[in-house]
Amino acid sequence: MAKIKVEKLSNYKWRIPKGTVPGMKVDGIFYASERLYKDIQNDNSLLQLANVATLPGIVKYSLAMPDIHWGYGFPIGGVAATNPEDGGIISPGGVGYDVNCGVRLLRTNLTFNDVRDRIRDLVNALFERIPTGVGSTGSIRLSEAEMRNVLKKGARWAIDNGYGRPEDLLYTEENGCLEFADPSAPSRRAYQRGRNQLGTLGSGNHFLEVQLVEKIYDRHAAEVLGLEEGMITVMIHTGSRGFGHQVCDDTIKAWSRVPQKYGISIPDRQLVCAPVNSPEGQRYLAAMACAANYAWANRQCLMHWTRQVFQRFFGMSDSQLGMDLVYDVAHNIAKIEEHEVNGKKITLCVHRKGATRAFPPGHPDVPERYRSIGQPVIIPGDMGTHSYVLVGTELAMEEAFGTTCHGAGRVLSRRQAIRTARGRNIQRELEEQDIYVRSAGRETLAEEMPEAYKDVDEVVSTAHGAGISKRVARMRPLGVIKG
């Protein structure tokens, strides 16, 4: 493990000074409690954070959230903003392979008493309807022309084709579509991988979870969001499936000599990048936007089928169930956004990899209904742990380009988790905690067991304590379907 010089700035904020790694243009800043800092030192994610600070055009500092852990190029939990007018770059490693992996939360009118004796049957019904697992395919079959429409229109395509309500778009980040998507940018192989995977959950840490709102921290904000203690919610966590993975993979392979072409020196080949305003940078942004739009359409379709399962299972109408979308946030994405730097508003390319946008109250990109409290932030746990709803803050905008954490963050690799789980029955262990789980494979349960992750309660407490987001509600899992 690399030894990285670190300075503690406050109870929740730390700095890697410029110069710790040769070529750093800015400091590295990360948020962590003392307890989380001990975990962070077990991998090379802080070295990655310092390496990101060497990238051309980076402004203010490279950042990492409390769930920081080792990733491809950028640490997961990493954030970097670059100035395109100052040679700022775009890096696929700063977005990740699962473009627009994200999470959406639905509220319901149901209470714990409505589901407590039926959770097993409800989870089984969801598992039968929602395609899960590695390489899973769904019931949607897209022609090439329709695939192009999905990539261009995102969640709007799903709404136009009967998968949900028009108002769902109001509560989806970017209204479920990045307008700069260009369907001619992704490869033929990406099209092939994505054509039959729309409306699928996938594998790994992706899940659909039935939850109970267990605790309210901010009653006013919860009321605005339509949440209350004892309410049943549903959380959907997935991304752009094989399509997004292929977009990232194609770009990384094609760009092996691009940094050299533009005179860019990088300390780690996984930080392969191109100037935002270069032809290569613009093509990647256009393809990445296609993958982001695919992911929003994917989650929209999954939410529609979830609503249908609930209607049939409980024999209730859509209006009786009240299954409204609270919000949908992206976790792996790059955006062109306006931020204030040294007292001046400039347009930046903001990489968020395993990080969640957290815009403050009053921001025009926050849905009007939520503008008084700030953008909803959804932090998922994993099978046996809590999930949270928070809201964005002004401090997040000032310090972190309007960003906070995205989840717990791994402490064990998937291989380590499988070794740790050998001889155990994870499904039975979770049932002993009154959590019923269905999975496409036993190995997934081992990979994603709660011990594989940091303590999500500590991560959220750190984000709240640092002031980069504000706790609103905590949910506990009742039933989960995994890939």
WOBELUR-V68424 format. One record per residue. N is the residue number from 1. RES is the residue in one letter. SS is DSSP state (helix for helix, strand for strand, loop for the rest). Layout:
BEGIN
n=N res=RES ss=SS
n=N res=RES ss=SS
END
This chain:
BEGIN
n=1 res=M ss=loop
n=2 res=A ss=loop
n=3 res=K ss=loop
n=4 res=I ss=loop
n=5 res=K ss=loop
n=6 res=V ss=loop
n=7 res=E ss=strand
n=8 res=K ss=strand
n=9 res=L ss=loop
n=10 res=S ss=loop
n=11 res=N ss=loop
n=12 res=Y ss=loop
n=13 res=K ss=strand
n=14 res=W ss=strand
n=15 res=R ss=strand
n=16 res=I ss=strand
n=17 res=P ss=loop
n=18 res=K ss=loop
n=19 res=G ss=loop
n=20 res=T ss=loop
n=21 res=V ss=loop
n=22 res=P ss=loop
n=23 res=G ss=loop
n=24 res=M ss=loop
n=25 res=K ss=loop
n=26 res=V ss=loop
n=27 res=D ss=strand
n=28 res=G ss=strand
n=29 res=I ss=strand
n=30 res=F ss=strand
n=31 res=Y ss=strand
n=32 res=A ss=loop
n=33 res=S ss=loop
n=34 res=E ss=helix
n=35 res=R ss=helix
n=36 res=L ss=helix
n=37 res=Y ss=helix
n=38 res=K ss=helix
n=39 res=D ss=helix
n=40 res=I ss=helix
n=41 res=Q ss=loop
n=42 res=N ss=loop
n=43 res=D ss=loop
n=44 res=N ss=loop
n=45 res=S ss=helix
n=46 res=L ss=helix
n=47 res=L ss=helix
n=48 res=Q ss=helix
n=49 res=L ss=helix
n=50 res=A ss=helix
n=51 res=N ss=helix
n=52 res=V ss=helix
n=53 res=A ss=loop
n=54 res=T ss=loop
n=55 res=L ss=loop
n=56 res=P ss=loop
n=57 res=G ss=loop
n=58 res=I ss=strand
n=59 res=V ss=loop
n=60 res=K ss=loop
n=61 res=Y ss=strand
n=62 res=S ss=strand
n=63 res=L ss=strand
n=64 res=A ss=strand
n=65 res=M ss=strand
n=66 res=P ss=strand
n=67 res=D ss=strand
n=68 res=I ss=strand
n=69 res=H ss=strand
n=70 res=W ss=loop
n=71 res=G ss=loop
n=72 res=Y ss=loop
n=73 res=G ss=loop
n=74 res=F ss=loop
n=75 res=P ss=loop
n=76 res=I ss=strand
n=77 res=G ss=strand
n=78 res=G ss=strand
n=79 res=V ss=strand
n=80 res=A ss=strand
n=81 res=A ss=strand
n=82 res=T ss=strand
n=83 res=N ss=loop
n=84 res=P ss=helix
n=85 res=E ss=helix
n=86 res=D ss=helix
n=87 res=G ss=loop
n=88 res=G ss=loop
n=89 res=I ss=strand
n=90 res=I ss=strand
n=91 res=S ss=loop
n=92 res=P ss=helix
n=93 res=G ss=helix
n=94 res=G ss=helix
n=95 res=V ss=loop
n=96 res=G ss=loop
n=97 res=Y ss=loop
n=98 res=D ss=loop
n=99 res=V ss=loop
n=100 res=N ss=loop
n=101 res=C ss=loop
n=102 res=G ss=strand
n=103 res=V ss=strand
n=104 res=R ss=strand
n=105 res=L ss=strand
n=106 res=L ss=strand
n=107 res=R ss=strand
n=108 res=T ss=strand
n=109 res=N ss=strand
n=110 res=L ss=strand
n=111 res=T ss=strand
n=112 res=F ss=helix
n=113 res=N ss=helix
n=114 res=D ss=helix
n=115 res=V ss=helix
n=116 res=R ss=loop
n=117 res=D ss=loop
n=118 res=R ss=loop
n=119 res=I ss=helix
n=120 res=R ss=helix
n=121 res=D ss=helix
n=122 res=L ss=helix
n=123 res=V ss=helix
n=124 res=N ss=helix
n=125 res=A ss=helix
n=126 res=L ss=helix
n=127 res=F ss=helix
n=128 res=E ss=helix
n=129 res=R ss=helix
n=130 res=I ss=loop
n=131 res=P ss=strand
n=132 res=T ss=strand
n=133 res=G ss=loop
n=134 res=V ss=loop
n=135 res=G ss=loop
n=136 res=S ss=loop
n=137 res=T ss=loop
n=138 res=G ss=loop
n=139 res=S ss=loop
n=140 res=I ss=loop
n=141 res=R ss=loop
n=142 res=L ss=loop
n=143 res=S ss=loop
n=144 res=E ss=helix
n=145 res=A ss=helix
n=146 res=E ss=helix
n=147 res=M ss=helix
n=148 res=R ss=helix
n=149 res=N ss=helix
n=150 res=V ss=helix
n=151 res=L ss=helix
n=152 res=K ss=helix
n=153 res=K ss=helix
n=154 res=G ss=loop
n=155 res=A ss=helix
n=156 res=R ss=helix
n=157 res=W ss=helix
n=158 res=A ss=helix
n=159 res=I ss=helix
n=160 res=D ss=helix
n=161 res=N ss=loop
n=162 res=G ss=loop
n=163 res=Y ss=loop
n=164 res=G ss=loop
n=165 res=R ss=loop
n=166 res=P ss=helix
n=167 res=E ss=helix
n=168 res=D ss=helix
n=169 res=L ss=helix
n=170 res=L ss=helix
n=171 res=Y ss=helix
n=172 res=T ss=strand
n=173 res=E ss=helix
n=174 res=E ss=helix
n=175 res=N ss=helix
n=176 res=G ss=helix
n=177 res=C ss=loop
n=178 res=L ss=loop
n=179 res=E ss=loop
n=180 res=F ss=loop
n=181 res=A ss=loop
n=182 res=D ss=loop
n=183 res=P ss=loop
n=184 res=S ss=loop
n=185 res=A ss=loop
n=186 res=P ss=loop
n=187 res=S ss=loop
n=188 res=R ss=helix
n=189 res=R ss=helix
n=190 res=A ss=helix
n=191 res=Y ss=helix
n=192 res=Q ss=helix
n=193 res=R ss=helix
n=194 res=G ss=helix
n=195 res=R ss=loop
n=196 res=N ss=loop
n=197 res=Q ss=loop
n=198 res=L ss=loop
n=199 res=G ss=loop
n=200 res=T ss=strand
n=201 res=L ss=strand
n=202 res=G ss=strand
n=203 res=S ss=loop
n=204 res=G ss=loop
n=205 res=N ss=loop
n=206 res=H ss=loop
n=207 res=F ss=strand
n=208 res=L ss=strand
n=209 res=E ss=strand
n=210 res=V ss=strand
n=211 res=Q ss=strand
n=212 res=L ss=strand
n=213 res=V ss=strand
n=214 res=E ss=strand
n=215 res=K ss=strand
n=216 res=I ss=strand
n=217 res=Y ss=loop
n=218 res=D ss=loop
n=219 res=R ss=helix
n=220 res=H ss=helix
n=221 res=A ss=helix
n=222 res=A ss=helix
n=223 res=E ss=helix
n=224 res=V ss=helix
n=225 res=L ss=helix
n=226 res=G ss=loop
n=227 res=L ss=loop
n=228 res=E ss=loop
n=229 res=E ss=loop
n=230 res=G ss=loop
n=231 res=M ss=strand
n=232 res=I ss=strand
n=233 res=T ss=strand
n=234 res=V ss=strand
n=235 res=M ss=strand
n=236 res=I ss=strand
n=237 res=H ss=strand
n=238 res=T ss=strand
n=239 res=G ss=loop
n=240 res=S ss=loop
n=241 res=R ss=helix
n=242 res=G ss=helix
n=243 res=F ss=helix
n=244 res=G ss=helix
n=245 res=H ss=helix
n=246 res=Q ss=helix
n=247 res=V ss=helix
n=248 res=C ss=helix
n=249 res=D ss=helix
n=250 res=D ss=helix
n=251 res=T ss=helix
n=252 res=I ss=helix
n=253 res=K ss=helix
n=254 res=A ss=helix
n=255 res=W ss=loop
n=256 res=S ss=loop
n=257 res=R ss=loop
n=258 res=V ss=helix
n=259 res=P ss=helix
n=260 res=Q ss=helix
n=261 res=K ss=helix
n=262 res=Y ss=loop
n=263 res=G ss=loop
n=264 res=I ss=loop
n=265 res=S ss=loop
n=266 res=I ss=loop
n=267 res=P ss=loop
n=268 res=D ss=loop
n=269 res=R ss=helix
n=270 res=Q ss=helix
n=271 res=L ss=helix
n=272 res=V ss=loop
n=273 res=C ss=loop
n=274 res=A ss=strand
n=275 res=P ss=strand
n=276 res=V ss=loop
n=277 res=N ss=loop
n=278 res=S ss=loop
n=279 res=P ss=helix
n=280 res=E ss=helix
n=281 res=G ss=helix
n=282 res=Q ss=helix
n=283 res=R ss=helix
n=284 res=Y ss=helix
n=285 res=L ss=helix
n=286 res=A ss=helix
n=287 res=A ss=helix
n=288 res=M ss=helix
n=289 res=A ss=helix
n=290 res=C ss=helix
n=291 res=A ss=helix
n=292 res=A ss=helix
n=293 res=N ss=helix
n=294 res=Y ss=helix
n=295 res=A ss=helix
n=296 res=W ss=helix
n=297 res=A ss=helix
n=298 res=N ss=helix
n=299 res=R ss=helix
n=300 res=Q ss=helix
n=301 res=C ss=helix
n=302 res=L ss=helix
n=303 res=M ss=helix
n=304 res=H ss=helix
n=305 res=W ss=helix
n=306 res=T ss=helix
n=307 res=R ss=helix
n=308 res=Q ss=helix
n=309 res=V ss=helix
n=310 res=F ss=helix
n=311 res=Q ss=helix
n=312 res=R ss=helix
n=313 res=F ss=helix
n=314 res=F ss=helix
n=315 res=G ss=loop
n=316 res=M ss=loop
n=317 res=S ss=loop
n=318 res=D ss=helix
n=319 res=S ss=helix
n=320 res=Q ss=helix
n=321 res=L ss=helix
n=322 res=G ss=loop
n=323 res=M ss=loop
n=324 res=D ss=loop
n=325 res=L ss=strand
n=326 res=V ss=strand
n=327 res=Y ss=strand
n=328 res=D ss=strand
n=329 res=V ss=strand
n=330 res=A ss=strand
n=331 res=H ss=loop
n=332 res=N ss=strand
n=333 res=I ss=strand
n=334 res=A ss=strand
n=335 res=K ss=strand
n=336 res=I ss=strand
n=337 res=E ss=strand
n=338 res=E ss=strand
n=339 res=H ss=strand
n=340 res=E ss=strand
n=341 res=V ss=strand
n=342 res=N ss=loop
n=343 res=G ss=loop
n=344 res=K ss=strand
n=345 res=K ss=strand
n=346 res=I ss=strand
n=347 res=T ss=strand
n=348 res=L ss=strand
n=349 res=C ss=strand
n=350 res=V ss=strand
n=351 res=H ss=strand
n=352 res=R ss=strand
n=353 res=K ss=strand
n=354 res=G ss=loop
n=355 res=A ss=strand
n=356 res=T ss=strand
n=357 res=R ss=strand
n=358 res=A ss=loop
n=359 res=F ss=loop
n=360 res=P ss=loop
n=361 res=P ss=loop
n=362 res=G ss=loop
n=363 res=H ss=loop
n=364 res=P ss=loop
n=365 res=D ss=loop
n=366 res=V ss=loop
n=367 res=P ss=loop
n=368 res=E ss=helix
n=369 res=R ss=helix
n=370 res=Y ss=helix
n=371 res=R ss=loop
n=372 res=S ss=loop
n=373 res=I ss=loop
n=374 res=G ss=loop
n=375 res=Q ss=loop
n=376 res=P ss=strand
n=377 res=V ss=strand
n=378 res=I ss=strand
n=379 res=I ss=strand
n=380 res=P ss=loop
n=381 res=G ss=loop
n=382 res=D ss=loop
n=383 res=M ss=loop
n=384 res=G ss=loop
n=385 res=T ss=loop
n=386 res=H ss=loop
n=387 res=S ss=strand
n=388 res=Y ss=strand
n=389 res=V ss=strand
n=390 res=L ss=strand
n=391 res=V ss=strand
n=392 res=G ss=loop
n=393 res=T ss=loop
n=394 res=E ss=helix
n=395 res=L ss=helix
n=396 res=A ss=helix
n=397 res=M ss=helix
n=398 res=E ss=helix
n=399 res=E ss=helix
n=400 res=A ss=helix
n=401 res=F ss=loop
n=402 res=G ss=loop
n=403 res=T ss=strand
n=404 res=T ss=strand
n=405 res=C ss=strand
n=406 res=H ss=loop
n=407 res=G ss=loop
n=408 res=A ss=loop
n=409 res=G ss=loop
n=410 res=R ss=strand
n=411 res=V ss=loop
n=412 res=L ss=loop
n=413 res=S ss=loop
n=414 res=R ss=helix
n=415 res=R ss=helix
n=416 res=Q ss=helix
n=417 res=A ss=helix
n=418 res=I ss=helix
n=419 res=R ss=helix
n=420 res=T ss=helix
n=421 res=A ss=loop
n=422 res=R ss=loop
n=423 res=G ss=loop
n=424 res=R ss=loop
n=425 res=N ss=loop
n=426 res=I ss=helix
n=427 res=Q ss=helix
n=428 res=R ss=helix
n=429 res=E ss=helix
n=430 res=L ss=helix
n=431 res=E ss=helix
n=432 res=E ss=loop
n=433 res=Q ss=loop
n=434 res=D ss=loop
n=435 res=I ss=loop
n=436 res=Y ss=strand
n=437 res=V ss=strand
n=438 res=R ss=strand
n=439 res=S ss=strand
n=440 res=A ss=loop
n=441 res=G ss=loop
n=442 res=R ss=helix
n=443 res=E ss=helix
n=444 res=T ss=helix
n=445 res=L ss=helix
n=446 res=A ss=helix
n=447 res=E ss=helix
n=448 res=E ss=loop
n=449 res=M ss=loop
n=450 res=P ss=helix
n=451 res=E ss=helix
n=452 res=A ss=helix
n=453 res=Y ss=strand
n=454 res=K ss=loop
n=455 res=D ss=loop
n=456 res=V ss=helix
n=457 res=D ss=helix
n=458 res=E ss=helix
n=459 res=V ss=helix
n=460 res=V ss=helix
n=461 res=S ss=helix
n=462 res=T ss=helix
n=463 res=A ss=helix
n=464 res=H ss=helix
n=465 res=G ss=helix
n=466 res=A ss=helix
n=467 res=G ss=loop
n=468 res=I ss=loop
n=469 res=S ss=loop
n=470 res=K ss=strand
n=471 res=R ss=strand
n=472 res=V ss=strand
n=473 res=A ss=strand
n=474 res=R ss=strand
n=475 res=M ss=strand
n=476 res=R ss=strand
n=477 res=P ss=strand
n=478 res=L ss=strand
n=479 res=G ss=strand
n=480 res=V ss=strand
n=481 res=I ss=strand
n=482 res=K ss=strand
n=483 res=G ss=loop
END
